[in-house]
Structures are given as C-alpha cells and as structure tokens.
Amino acid sequence: QVQLVESGGGLVQPGGSLRLSCAASGSIFGAYAMGWYRQAPGKQRELVATIASGGRTNYADSVKGRFTISRDNAKNTVYLQMNSLKPVDTAVYYCTCGLVRVDDYWGQGTQVTVSS
C-alpha cells in the first residue's frame, strides 16, 4: 500500500504560480509512475501530467508550456510547477502513482483556486 500526501495548494491570482508537492510512502518510489489529476466542480476528472520511473513526461494539451512535472526519488516526492495560472485551472489536484497504471493509488487532493 502506498500513501500519498499532497501540499502546496492555495489561492493565487491569474498569471501567478504555485508548486504542488506530493510525498509518497514506501521504499520503491523510484519504480512508480507518478501523475497529477485535477477535477473542477461539475467537470470530469482530467489527467494533467505524468512522469515515468525513467523520467519521461507527458502533459495535457491544456497545460503544455505552463506546467512542469518532476520527481526527486531521494525524497520520495513528485512536484507540479504551475506557471501562468488561469481561472480555468481552478480545481482539486490529486497526486497518483502506480507500477502498471499511474492511477493505482490516490492522494486526498489539494485545492487550487485561481482568482483575482
């Protein structure tokens, strides 16, 4: 069983930046694919970004060029750097991981609100 704990959410003005962090339990963090999903009120959950165990990354078209996913295997932590934030980025952001599927395990979520 893997436990994921997100942090770093909050209120930010349009055009601002936030960095989300996700700390994972377990000794084989480096073997997991990691991801970030988000869900806005009344909308379907959306896969935002993933990073494979080897470091390869993928992004949703809606965040390409603005968001960056990264991982620090020594700290069992994955990050989501979010720049040029827009009101449409407002959502609960979830950290996920898995050995086969990136969404086998989920964190509790952290709220990101982009508003002036």
Accessible surface in RSA format (square Angstrom, percent):
REM  Atomic radii and reference values for relative SASA: ProtOr
REM  Chains: A
REM  Algorithm: Lee & Richards
REM  Probe-radius: 1.40
REM  Slices: 20
REM RES _ NUM      All-atoms   Total-Side   Main-Chain    Non-polar    All polar
REM                ABS   REL    ABS   REL    ABS   REL    ABS   REL    ABS   REL
RES GLN A   1   183.47 102.6 118.44  86.6  65.03 154.8  48.04 102.3 135.43 102.7
RES VAL A   2    12.12   8.0   5.37   4.9   6.75  16.3   5.37   4.7   6.75  18.3
RES GLN A   3   125.30  70.1 120.95  88.4   4.36  10.4  30.33  64.6  94.98  72.0
RES LEU A   4     9.49   5.3   0.06   0.0   9.43  23.7   0.06   0.0   9.43  25.4
RES VAL A   5    89.55  58.9  86.89  78.7   2.67   6.4  86.89  75.5   2.67   7.2
RES GLU A   6     8.49   4.9   0.00   0.0   8.49  20.2   0.00   0.0   8.49   6.9
RES SER A   7    61.13  51.7  56.36  75.2   4.77  11.0  41.91  89.3  19.22  26.9
RES GLY A   8    37.80  46.6   0.00   N/A  37.80  46.6  24.57  67.4  13.22  29.6
RES GLY A   9    29.50  36.4   0.00   N/A  29.50  36.4   2.85   7.8  26.66  59.7
RES GLY A  10    29.80  36.7   0.00   N/A  29.80  36.7  29.74  81.6   0.06   0.1
RES LEU A  11   130.69  72.8  98.69  70.6  32.00  80.4  98.69  69.3  32.00  86.1
RES VAL A  12    21.70  14.3  16.74  15.2   4.96  11.9  21.70  18.9   0.00   0.0
RES GLN A  13   121.68  68.0 119.63  87.4   2.06   4.9  31.73  67.5  89.95  68.2
RES PRO A  14    61.56  44.9  39.56  36.1  22.00  80.0  39.87  32.9  21.69 134.8
RES GLY A  15    56.32  69.4   0.00   N/A  56.32  69.4  29.44  80.8  26.88  60.2
RES GLY A  16    21.12  26.0   0.00   N/A  21.12  26.0  20.41  56.0   0.70   1.6
RES SER A  17    59.34  50.1  39.30  52.5  20.04  46.2  22.60  48.1  36.75  51.5
RES LEU A  18    34.56  19.2  29.74  21.3   4.82  12.1  34.56  24.3   0.00   0.0
RES ARG A  19   131.04  55.0 114.99  58.6  16.05  38.2  26.09  35.7 104.95  63.6
RES LEU A  20     0.00   0.0   0.00   0.0   0.00   0.0   0.00   0.0   0.00   0.0
RES SER A  21    25.66  21.7  25.66  34.2   0.00   0.0  13.50  28.7  12.16  17.0
RES CYS A  22     0.00   0.0   0.00   0.0   0.00   0.0   0.00   0.0   0.00   0.0
RES ALA A  23    52.80  48.5  49.68  76.7   3.12   7.1  49.92  70.3   2.87   7.6
RES ALA A  24    11.36  10.4   1.30   2.0  10.05  22.9   2.75   3.9   8.61  22.8
RES SER A  25    47.35  40.0  35.93  48.0  11.41  26.3  42.19  89.8   5.16   7.2
RES GLY A  26    44.01  54.3   0.00   N/A  44.01  54.3  29.93  82.1  14.08  31.5
RES SER A  27   115.68  97.7  73.31  97.8  42.37  97.6  55.41 118.0  60.27  84.4
RES ILE A  28    89.77  51.1  84.22  62.7   5.55  13.4  89.77  64.6   0.00   0.0
RES PHE A  29     3.77   1.9   2.11   1.3   1.66   4.3   2.71   1.6   1.06   3.0
RES GLY A  30    29.92  36.9   0.00   N/A  29.92  36.9  17.61  48.3  12.31  27.6
RES ALA A  31    54.72  50.3  35.19  54.3  19.53  44.4  41.79  58.8  12.93  34.3
RES TYR A  32    17.12   8.0  17.12   9.7   0.00   0.0   3.33   2.5  13.79  17.0
RES ALA A  33    26.59  24.4  25.18  38.9   1.41   3.2  25.18  35.5   1.41   3.7
RES MET A  34     0.30   0.2   0.30   0.2   0.00   0.0   0.00   0.0   0.30   0.4
RES GLY A  35     0.00   0.0   0.00   N/A   0.00   0.0   0.00   0.0   0.00   0.0
RES TRP A  36     0.00   0.0   0.00   0.0   0.00   0.0   0.00   0.0   0.00   0.0
RES TYR A  37    30.35  14.2  30.35  17.3   0.00   0.0  16.90  12.7  13.44  16.6
RES ARG A  38    16.54   6.9  16.28   8.3   0.26   0.6   3.53   4.8  13.01   7.9
RES GLN A  39    61.43  34.4  57.07  41.7   4.36  10.4  12.35  26.3  49.08  37.2
RES ALA A  40    18.68  17.2  15.37  23.7   3.31   7.5  15.81  22.3   2.87   7.6
RES PRO A  41   121.07  88.2  92.76  84.6  28.31 102.9 105.40  87.0  15.67  97.4
RES GLY A  42    93.00 114.7   0.00   N/A  93.00 114.7  45.79 125.7  47.21 105.7
RES LYS A  43   131.22  64.0 119.21  73.1  12.01  28.6  83.32  75.0  47.91  51.0
RES GLN A  44   166.78  93.3 148.75 108.7  18.04  42.9  55.11 117.3 111.68  84.7
RES ARG A  45   112.23  47.1  86.71  44.2  25.52  60.8  23.89  32.7  88.34  53.5
RES GLU A  46    58.98  33.9  54.53  41.3   4.44  10.6  32.38  62.6  26.60  21.7
RES LEU A  47    72.71  40.5  61.68  44.1  11.03  27.7  61.68  43.3  11.03  29.7
RES VAL A  48     0.42   0.3   0.04   0.0   0.38   0.9   0.40   0.3   0.02   0.1
RES ALA A  49     1.34   1.2   0.00   0.0   1.34   3.1   1.34   1.9   0.00   0.0
RES THR A  50    23.58  16.8  23.58  23.9   0.00   0.0  14.06  18.9   9.52  14.4
RES ILE A  51     8.64   4.9   8.42   6.3   0.21   0.5   8.64   6.2   0.00   0.0
RES ALA A  52    31.61  29.1  28.84  44.5   2.77   6.3  30.06  42.3   1.55   4.1
RES SER A  53    57.27  48.4  41.07  54.8  16.20  37.3   7.71  16.4  49.55  69.4
RES GLY A  54    78.50  96.8   0.00   N/A  78.50  96.8  41.55 114.0  36.94  82.7
RES GLY A  55    34.97  43.1   0.00   N/A  34.97  43.1  20.02  55.0  14.95  33.5
RES ARG A  56   181.63  76.3 168.29  85.8  13.34  31.8  72.06  98.5 109.57  66.4
RES THR A  57    50.73  36.1  33.39  33.9  17.34  41.3  10.82  14.5  39.91  60.3
RES ASN A  58    87.04  60.0  84.25  81.4   2.79   6.7  22.93  55.2  64.11  62.0
RES TYR A  59    53.05  24.8  34.17  19.4  18.88  49.1  31.52  23.7  21.53  26.5
RES ALA A  60    22.31  20.5   9.25  14.3  13.06  29.7  20.17  28.4   2.14   5.7
RES ASP A  61   120.77  84.6  97.12  96.7  23.65  55.9  37.35  87.9  83.42  83.2
RES SER A  62    56.38  47.6  33.42  44.6  22.95  52.9  46.49  99.0   9.88  13.8
RES VAL A  63     0.13   0.1   0.12   0.1   0.01   0.0   0.13   0.1   0.00   0.0
RES LYS A  64   121.79  59.4 102.11  62.6  19.68  46.9  57.53  51.8  64.26  68.4
RES GLY A  65    88.60 109.3   0.00   N/A  88.60 109.3  44.76 122.8  43.84  98.2
RES ARG A  66    30.66  12.9  26.32  13.4   4.34  10.3  25.24  34.5   5.42   3.3
RES PHE A  67     6.59   3.3   0.00   0.0   6.59  17.2   0.00   0.0   6.59  18.9
RES THR A  68    70.88  50.4  70.07  71.0   0.80   1.9  42.63  57.3  28.24  42.7
RES ILE A  69     4.57   2.6   0.00   0.0   4.57  11.0   0.00   0.0   4.57  12.4
RES SER A  70    48.77  41.2  47.56  63.5   1.21   2.8  33.91  72.2  14.86  20.8
RES ARG A  71    38.83  16.3  12.00   6.1  26.83  63.9  12.53  17.1  26.30  15.9
RES ASP A  72    43.64  30.6  39.08  38.9   4.57  10.8  14.17  33.4  29.47  29.4
RES ASN A  73    71.41  49.2  55.92  54.0  15.49  37.3  23.66  56.9  47.75  46.2
RES ALA A  74   102.80  94.5  56.47  87.1  46.33 105.4  68.86  97.0  33.94  89.9
RES LYS A  75   140.22  68.4 118.47  72.7  21.74  51.8  74.13  66.7  66.09  70.4
RES ASN A  76    38.08  26.3  38.08  36.8   0.00   0.0   9.54  23.0  28.54  27.6
RES THR A  77    14.13  10.0  14.13  14.3   0.00   0.0   6.01   8.1   8.12  12.3
RES VAL A  78     0.00   0.0   0.00   0.0   0.00   0.0   0.00   0.0   0.00   0.0
RES TYR A  79    29.09  13.6  29.09  16.5   0.00   0.0  15.80  11.9  13.28  16.4
RES LEU A  80     0.00   0.0   0.00   0.0   0.00   0.0   0.00   0.0   0.00   0.0
RES GLN A  81    56.90  31.8  56.85  41.6   0.04   0.1  27.71  59.0  29.18  22.1
RES MET A  82     0.00   0.0   0.00   0.0   0.00   0.0   0.00   0.0   0.00   0.0
RES ASN A  83    58.17  40.1  58.17  56.2   0.00   0.0  15.65  37.7  42.53  41.1
RES SER A  84    59.79  50.5  54.93  73.3   4.86  11.2  19.68  41.9  40.11  56.2
RES LEU A  85     2.15   1.2   0.00   0.0   2.15   5.4   0.00   0.0   2.15   5.8
RES LYS A  86    97.33  47.5  96.80  59.4   0.54   1.3  49.56  44.6  47.77  50.9
RES PRO A  87    78.62  57.3  71.23  64.9   7.39  26.9  71.64  59.2   6.98  43.4
RES VAL A  88   103.51  68.1  85.17  77.1  18.34  44.2  92.74  80.6  10.76  29.2
RES ASP A  89     0.03   0.0   0.03   0.0   0.00   0.0   0.00   0.0   0.03   0.0
RES THR A  90    34.43  24.5  31.78  32.2   2.65   6.3  29.76  40.0   4.67   7.1
RES ALA A  91     1.58   1.5   1.29   2.0   0.29   0.7   1.58   2.2   0.00   0.0
RES VAL A  92    42.60  28.0  42.42  38.4   0.18   0.4  42.42  36.9   0.18   0.5
RES TYR A  93     0.00   0.0   0.00   0.0   0.00   0.0   0.00   0.0   0.00   0.0
RES TYR A  94    40.02  18.7  40.02  22.8   0.00   0.0  12.60   9.5  27.42  33.8
RES CYS A  95     0.00   0.0   0.00   0.0   0.00   0.0   0.00   0.0   0.00   0.0
RES THR A  96     0.00   0.0   0.00   0.0   0.00   0.0   0.00   0.0   0.00   0.0
RES CYS A  97     0.72   0.5   0.72   0.8   0.00   0.0   0.00   0.0   0.72   0.8
RES GLY A  98     0.03   0.0   0.00   N/A   0.03   0.0   0.00   0.0   0.03   0.1
RES LEU A  99   103.11  57.4  73.81  52.8  29.30  73.7  73.87  51.9  29.24  78.7
RES VAL A 100   141.39  93.0 108.58  98.3  32.81  79.1 112.55  97.8  28.84  78.2
RES ARG A 101   145.34  61.0 141.24  72.0   4.11   9.8  52.73  72.1  92.61  56.1
RES VAL A 102    26.25  17.3  21.61  19.6   4.63  11.2  21.61  18.8   4.63  12.6
RES ASP A 103    32.77  23.0  23.69  23.6   9.07  21.5   1.95   4.6  30.82  30.7
RES ASP A 104    71.01  49.7  41.68  41.5  29.33  69.4  15.08  35.5  55.93  55.8
RES TYR A 105    60.33  28.2  57.60  32.8   2.73   7.1  25.42  19.1  34.91  43.0
RES TRP A 106    88.11  35.4  59.48  28.8  28.62  67.2  48.22  25.7  39.89  64.7
RES GLY A 107     9.68  11.9   0.00   N/A   9.68  11.9   2.29   6.3   7.38  16.5
RES GLN A 108   115.73  64.7  83.28  60.9  32.45  77.3  71.12 151.4  44.62  33.8
RES GLY A 109    12.86  15.9   0.00   N/A  12.86  15.9   0.50   1.4  12.36  27.7
RES THR A 110    20.01  14.2  14.65  14.9   5.35  12.8   8.17  11.0  11.84  17.9
RES GLN A 111    85.05  47.6  77.59  56.7   7.46  17.8  49.90 106.2  35.15  26.7
RES VAL A 112     0.00   0.0   0.00   0.0   0.00   0.0   0.00   0.0   0.00   0.0
RES THR A 113    42.52  30.2  42.52  43.1   0.00   0.0  30.78  41.3  11.74  17.7
RES VAL A 114     4.16   2.7   0.00   0.0   4.16  10.0   0.00   0.0   4.16  11.3
RES SER A 115    57.00  48.2  49.12  65.6   7.88  18.1  20.17  43.0  36.82  51.6
RES SER A 116   125.57 106.1  65.73  87.7  59.84 137.9  47.36 100.8  78.21 109.6
END  Absolute sums over single chains surface
CHAIN  1 A     6001.9       4450.7       1551.2       3164.2       2837.7
END  Absolute sums over all chains
TOTAL          6001.9       4450.7       1551.2       3164.2       2837.7
